[in-house]
Amino acid sequence: MMEIIIENWENILFILIFVIIIGVLFYTGNIKKIKQILFYLVIKAEKELGSGTGELKYAAVTTWLYERLPTIGKILFSTKQIDALIEEAVAKMKQYLSENENARRLINSIDK
């Protein structure tokens, strides 16, 4: 077994580097998509569940996100990373709604 590894170390190294590069590209490409999905989901939760329901909204957003994530995404992103991304999306939503009167009215005017 060791002989095979020694004889093919260049090929093994190339494959290992290739897999790492693909993993990094997949991870970085999906971060942007996940941020967009989460922005939509936190706004949807705010619209449907209203203010004062933070824990319920968090549960809804995480459930909706995991329903949409491919299996590999569930493996690559830890719970802590997902929590941080949700917090980032909530901050973005608050800023967006504070700057956009029409969006704020739309979210607040829809019957829950």
Helices and strands as residue ranges (DSSP letters): H 2-7, H 9-49, H 54-68, H 71-76, H 79-99, H 101-109
